[in-house]
């Protein structure tokens, strides 16, 4: 029986003594593109940090490829693109290729001078993200969309098959956003990657993700994107009651 790439069971996580997410059960299989959406403060980033092992579970379990987060057995199998990853300080001078190459470095090869296939992995990651024309350009000169592609390429250079992204659409224009979403879709369908992406952009997720998870302290919806609730049902799921009754609405008309 195939082991899910991600299996979360009865997870709760606290920050500063306060429960942020609770009763989280989530399974993701190979090749899925799952979008996690929800309002600010709903626990989306907390969940990602727990999956990475940065935050510890108060209750429940997390398994990635059948192992706990940060296990040496999954080193290089998980790629992480944080919300601030593309916002490098302007005084840092590093080319696209140099930044992508950082993705090939880990604790086991940090002092190894041999190439051991790293250049080939960098070449492939740059090609997959369509950055061949700017690979030797300083990243500070790139557009927001190109920088996002670069940090995704860095994650791909690890040869990771499971990619986690936290709000990669923030701060980029419409054309770059559409291009980036097409890239992620292609990584799933053509490269066999599995993607878990956090975004507050409901419209973008509904156009791209195979499956959507609405998170607000706990999971309030998890299903195919085509079944994602409309605004009225979403309000019901969140426990938001209408402030105008039918009488008032009739009088207003």
Secondary structure, 3 states (H helix, E strand, C coil): CCCCCEEEEEEEEEECCEEEEEEEEEEECCCCEEEEECCCCCCHHHHHHHHCCCCCCCEEEEEECCECCCCHHHCCCEEEECCCCCCCCCCCCCEHHHHHHHHHCCCCCCCCCCCCCHHHHHHHHHHHCCCHHHCCCEHHHCCHHHHHHHHHHHHHHCCCCEEEEECCCCCCCHHHHHHHHHHHHHHHHHHCCEEEEECCCHHHHHHHCCEEEEECCCEEEEEEHHHCCCHHHHHHHHCCCCCCCHHHHHHHC
